[in-house]
Structures are given as structure tokens and as C-alpha cells.
Amino acid sequence: MTTSVLAAAKVNLALHVTGQRRGDGYHLLDSLVVFAETGDVVSATRAGALSLSVSGAMAGDLPPDRDNNLVLRAARLLSRGEGARITLEKVLPVAAGLGGGSSDAAATLRALSRLWGRPLPDTDALMRLGADVPVCLEGRPSRMRGTGETVSPVDCPSLHMVLVNPGLGLSTPAVFSRLRGKENPPLGRLPAWKTPDDLVNWLTLQRNDLEAPAIALVPEIDTALRALRATPGCRLARMSGSGASCFGLFDDAARARAAGRRLLRQFPQWWVAATRTGASSNAGA
């Protein structure tokens, strides 16, 4: 029996930094998070020991120390001596602000929980893997607060979008170190969005507090944002997470696909994906 789980791309539609760095290195955040219908795929089959093999277009960008990969760390967290042959199809760019490693870890936990009949770990254990792992395990539109430990599902209309990465990774600690103001207003009370248009209009009043410091480190992020905003039909362009990936929001799939094709013609070296939000990262394949 093989169990496969989509490790969906995590997109921070808004990310407000609301507090100073704590002793464990985490900052306080308030973020609206959604998941795209594109992502990595984690598969697991029973075996005598734990092992990991990686394929896919982005496999070569992973660090060579596979034993410390978040997939195996997540597997060890759940294992009580059981083994599994785990494969990771790496589609998402690495260190890109799309929660790739955290989503991979969450997908691994889902797959092995099914395979071994084990309950999922509690939040404290998930946070030891990474601050984004709890929201990635939730796998649906959510508000993420604190250092990532407080996750509240929200009703959120699906959005058509284009994801873009200019072929560059970015260190999250480096971005936070460039952030000047670390005590900013939170998102506030979330409205009831009845339509995608309601949500996009509200998002125009929000921000990603990490965008400016990330651009200072990687100016290509600004190039990506300008390129997205120049595509016909783009309603909003913003960086996701700590970068360097960005997203552009569109009214329909046709406009998003057209924008994706245009960006690939202009920047053939970029990673570009036209997709939509609303997919659940814990949906098995």
C-alpha cells in the first residue's frame, strides 16, 4: 500500500509582524494563509527502515544533508520503530516563502499517520519542526498568529493566482534581521468575505511587513512584483512569507494562465505557476 499526499504551496496573502523576537528566535505574527493547488507530492510505502528519495525539477536545489531533511525529521517524530520508503517529488522552489519544507513535513505526517494508523503529533511537537508546520498540517485557509502555534481556520473564497519565483532562495532569519519595525498593527477583525472581490479589496488594505527588507536583500523580488503588476488583469501583487516568491491575484483562470505565459516569455529562467487557492494540503491522491 502506498499513500500519497499533496504538499501544497503555502501563500501568505497578508503577513503582519506584531512583536519582537523571542528567546527561541521566533517573531510574533498575524497572517492570513491559503494553500494553492500546486505543490510537492509525498508518497510513503511500508518498509523495514525509514528512507527518503527525492525527484522532481527542484530536487537538485535541496541541501545535500538528506538525513536532516524535514521529511525525515517528521517521519522520526511519528515513528515508533516502523519503517517506510518515502519519496518526495519536489516541484516548489526551495527557501522561497511558499512553505515548501514545512508543507513537505506536514504531508509526511499525514501520509505516515494513515500508513501506520498513528495519531498526528500535538502542536508543541509540530513547532519543533518549524513555525509553519501547524498551519501546513491544517491545510486550509487559516489565520496564523503568535509564532505559528495558534491556527484558526477561516472561510475564504478561492482565488486565481500566479506564483512567481525569480530563481532565488532567501534566508528567513536574514530577512527578519533587516526588519526595522517589529511591533506593527495586527490584521484586526476579519470580515466575512462573500466573494473573491470582497477578499481582494480587503487585501489591498493589508501588507507583508517582510517585503521591504526582503527586497533590500534580493532586488529581483521588486522586479517580480513589477512584472506581475504589469500583466493585464492583475488585481494585487505581493510577496509571500519571507520571499523570494511573489503572487499576483486575478479574476479568473484564463487571465491567470495568460499572465503566467507572458511572464515565462519575459523571464524564462523564473519558476512560474498559474493556479488557484482552496486546495487542502492534506488531501490524499
Phi and psi in degrees as a GROMACS rama.xvg file:
@    title "Ramachandran Plot"
@    xaxis  label "Phi"
@    yaxis  label "Psi"
@TYPE xy
-117.922  133.143  THR-2
-112.76  127.984  THR-3
-119.522  139.485  SER-4
-136.035  134.95  VAL-5
-75.4588  126.806  LEU-6
-98.4039  84.7806  ALA-7
-69.2324  148.442  ALA-8
-63.9037  130.175  ALA-9
-89.6352  130.978  LYS-10
-123.322  121.452  VAL-11
-85.629  100.34  ASN-12
-65.6005  -32.8405  LEU-13
-146.585  144.078  ALA-14
-145.136  109.043  LEU-15
-108.758  126.432  HIS-16
-87.9507  117.985  VAL-17
-112.816  -2.29858  THR-18
-158.544  162.87  GLY-19
-71.0375  164.138  GLN-20
-62.0966  136.186  ARG-21
-91.8787  176.839  ARG-22
-62.0744  -26.7643  GLY-23
-85.9281  2.3411  ASP-24
94.7867  -9.99125  GLY-25
-86.3547  148.681  TYR-26
-100.912  162.404  HIS-27
-86.9883  134.066  LEU-28
-131.185  161.599  LEU-29
-140.622  111.718  ASP-30
-139.449  140.231  SER-31
-95.4127  118.292  LEU-32
-117.345  134.943  VAL-33
-129.341  170.327  VAL-34
-126.213  138.301  PHE-35
-90.1639  167.708  ALA-36
-87.2922  11.1  GLU-37
-119.04  150.92  THR-38
172.02  -174.824  GLY-39
-78.1483  170.155  ASP-40
-131.234  127.582  VAL-41
-109.048  129.453  VAL-42
-124.879  145.514  SER-43
-139.642  137.433  ALA-44
-131.333  141.255  THR-45
-57.493  140.064  ARG-46
-154.81  175.402  ALA-47
-75.0032  -22.9879  GLY-48
-147.128  168.006  ALA-49
-81.0325  132.396  LEU-50
-146.995  157.92  SER-51
-135.874  129.57  LEU-52
-123.527  145.404  SER-53
-125.208  135.148  VAL-54
-134.595  -177.625  SER-55
104.177  166.017  GLY-56
-62.0545  -28.7132  ALA-57
-102.727  8.18318  MET-58
-59.4982  -37.5477  ALA-59
-68.9681  -13.5706  GLY-60
-88.8207  -7.59842  ASP-61
-73.3029  148.35  LEU-62
-58.6234  146.546  PRO-63
-67.2533  -20.3926  PRO-64
-78.2004  82.4928  ASP-65
-67.873  -28.3557  ARG-66
-63.0956  -24.2362  ASP-67
-100.155  8.37643  ASN-68
-62.1911  144.195  ASN-69
-60.3659  -27.7068  LEU-70
-61.7509  -50.2549  VAL-71
-70.0954  -34.8699  LEU-72
-62.3694  -40.5732  ARG-73
-65.9368  -41.022  ALA-74
-62.4717  -42.1183  ALA-75
-65.789  -31.6067  ARG-76
-63.163  -34.0743  LEU-77
-94.5182  -23.8821  LEU-78
-73.8497  141.167  SER-79
-123.895  48.292  ARG-80
102.714  -12.3993  GLY-81
-72.8554  157.08  GLU-82
-117.307  161.199  GLY-83
-157.74  143.371  ALA-84
-94.3278  111.369  ARG-85
-106.791  134.857  ILE-86
-121.541  140.956  THR-87
-122.282  116.96  LEU-88
-91.8579  108.499  GLU-89
-90.8991  107.332  LYS-90
-105.584  -37.5748  VAL-91
-80.7894  145.692  LEU-92
-63.9445  155.143  PRO-93
-91.3806  144.196  VAL-94
51.3628  51.5172  ALA-95
-120.23  3.96202  ALA-96
79.9372  14.1356  GLY-97
-110.971  12.2844  LEU-98
65.4805  25.9714  GLY-99
-54.9755  -53.1155  GLY-100
-64.9327  -41.963  GLY-101
-66.8723  -39.8654  SER-102
-67.4147  -36.8863  SER-103
-61.2362  -43.3278  ASP-104
-62.7245  -44.5523  ALA-105
-63.5535  -41.6989  ALA-106
-64.1172  -37.1291  ALA-107
-62.2098  -44.7864  THR-108
-61.8175  -41.2144  LEU-109
-63.1483  -46.0507  ARG-110
-63.6569  -46.1312  ALA-111
-73.4217  -30.3833  LEU-112
-60.4784  -40.9152  SER-113
-70.1875  -43.4113  ARG-114
-65.3904  -42.1901  LEU-115
-99.608  -6.91069  TRP-116
68.0171  37.8978  GLY-117
-107.651  145.862  ARG-118
-69.942  154.98  PRO-119
-74.703  151.126  LEU-120
-65.0262  160.826  PRO-121
-80.2672  174.325  ASP-122
-61.7403  -40.223  THR-123
-59.3076  -41.5108  ASP-124
-67.7381  -39.1858  ALA-125
-63.5885  -39.4764  LEU-126
-65.3326  -24.7828  MET-127
-69.7151  -21.8746  ARG-128
-81.8506  -34.2689  LEU-129
162.525  151.827  GLY-130
-66.5559  -24.2075  ALA-131
-89.0455  -7.64769  ASP-132
-66.1812  -42.0497  VAL-133
-58.5661  -44.0698  PRO-134
-70.3274  -33.8017  VAL-135
-67.7295  -33.7688  CYS-136
-69.582  -33.5918  LEU-137
-62.3154  -45.3532  GLU-138
69.5113  20.9379  GLY-139
-145.529  167.133  ARG-140
-51.5028  128.922  PRO-141
-148.961  156.995  SER-142
-100.456  124.175  ARG-143
-109.36  124.168  MET-144
-132.021  177.047  ARG-145
68.8842  -133.175  GLY-146
-99.4695  9.02201  THR-147
121.678  -7.53394  GLY-148
-80.8931  -19.0669  GLU-149
-103.972  108.848  THR-150
-122.527  122.483  VAL-151
-123.585  113.68  SER-152
-58.6715  144.291  PRO-153
-131.092  153.51  VAL-154
-80.4984  121.41  ASP-155
-142.934  122.452  CYS-156
-60.755  148.142  PRO-157
-69.7916  144.089  SER-158
-124.666  142.568  LEU-159
-87.4747  136.6  HIS-160
-151.025  162.934  MET-161
-118.741  126.254  VAL-162
-98.336  138.062  LEU-163
-136.37  134.806  VAL-164
-131.147  126.937  ASN-165
-78.2183  23.9272  PRO-166
80.938  23.6346  GLY-167
-133.933  138.34  LEU-168
-92.8223  168.489  GLY-169
-150.458  134.871  LEU-170
-79.0306  123.977  SER-171
-60.3226  -46.9698  THR-172
-58.5643  -36.3161  PRO-173
-64.1529  -38.2145  ALA-174
-67.2973  -46.9981  VAL-175
-61.4746  -33.3137  PHE-176
-66.5021  -22.5985  SER-177
-90.0082  -8.63543  ARG-178
-76.1157  123.247  LEU-179
-81.2545  -58.6665  ARG-180
-92.4862  117.563  GLY-181
-113.141  8.80646  LYS-182
-127.877  82.9935  GLU-183
-110.479  161.423  ASN-184
-61.3506  143.127  PRO-185
-75.7886  -176.224  PRO-186
-66.4535  -27.0608  LEU-187
81.6286  -167.783  GLY-188
-70.8066  128.987  ARG-189
-79.416  131.43  LEU-190
-75.1786  170.917  PRO-191
-91.2498  103.767  ALA-192
-82.8865  116.262  TRP-193
-88.106  -26.563  LYS-194
-135.196  160.129  THR-195
-56.0142  -35.455  PRO-196
-63.1703  -38.6213  ASP-197
-58.856  -44.8353  ASP-198
-66.2975  -45.1145  LEU-199
-62.9024  -41.3763  VAL-200
-62.7514  -39.3156  ASN-201
-67.3733  -39.5813  TRP-202
-63.4503  -29.9095  LEU-203
-63.07  -18.9769  THR-204
-93.0029  -3.06326  LEU-205
-104.178  -168.759  GLN-206
-159.592  171.362  ARG-207
-119.413  108.271  ASN-208
-66.1812  -14.2841  ASP-209
-91.3935  -3.9994  LEU-210
-64.9709  -48.526  GLU-211
-63.2641  -48.9814  ALA-212
-64.2022  -31.2326  PRO-213
-68.0464  -40.2841  ALA-214
-63.764  -36.1079  ILE-215
-61.298  -31.6446  ALA-216
-85.9032  -38.4368  LEU-217
-131.401  89.9565  VAL-218
-60.1103  -20.2581  PRO-219
-61.5226  -21.2207  GLU-220
-62.1963  -42.0399  ILE-221
-63.9119  -37.4853  ASP-222
-61.263  -42.8609  THR-223
-64.3358  -42.9653  ALA-224
-64.1266  -43.5081  LEU-225
-63.9887  -39.0528  ARG-226
-65.5787  -41.3007  ALA-227
-62.9167  -46.2814  LEU-228
-64.4516  -24.0816  ARG-229
-83.624  -9.80608  ALA-230
-77.9741  139.099  THR-231
-58.2115  131.741  PRO-232
89.4499  -1.45747  GLY-233
-71.5641  120.442  CYS-234
-86.6008  -33.1992  ARG-235
-160.314  137.824  LEU-236
-127.061  136.077  ALA-237
-155.486  155.332  ARG-238
-77.6703  148.413  MET-239
-102.751  138.005  SER-240
57.0815  -135.692  GLY-241
-96.934  12.7039  SER-242
83.5007  175.395  GLY-243
-96.831  8.12063  ALA-244
-74.7611  148.173  SER-245
-129.158  163.085  CYS-246
-133.151  150.864  PHE-247
-123.597  137.988  GLY-248
-102.612  140.278  LEU-249
-135.038  160.234  PHE-250
-75.9492  -25.2911  ASP-251
-153.437  170.292  ASP-252
-65.5921  -36.9915  ALA-253
-62.3129  -44.847  ALA-254
-65.7343  -38.4356  ARG-255
-65.4745  -43.2815  ALA-256
-64.3347  -41.8087  ARG-257
-62.6643  -40.6606  ALA-258
-64.5179  -41.0211  ALA-259
-61.5511  -43.0069  GLY-260
-64.3719  -41.2098  ARG-261
-63.1196  -43.8182  ARG-262
-65.2667  -37.9092  LEU-263
-67.8382  -33.006  LEU-264
-67.2586  -40.2102  ARG-265
-74.1273  -38.1082  GLN-266
-133.476  74.0623  PHE-267
-63.3844  -16.9437  PRO-268
-84.4023  -9.99553  GLN-269
-78.277  157.785  TRP-270
-92.1841  123.4  TRP-271
-134.577  135.453  VAL-272
-141.765  120.148  ALA-273
-87.7543  125.606  ALA-274
-152.73  -166.214  THR-275
-145.517  162.082  ARG-276
-96.7487  169.139  THR-277
114.336  -13.5426  GLY-278
-70.8305  147.676  ALA-279
-96.093  127.64  SER-280
-72.9788  -8.33078  SER-281
-105.275  17.3737  ASN-282
-81.0733  119.943  ALA-283
-74.1714  154.201  GLY-284
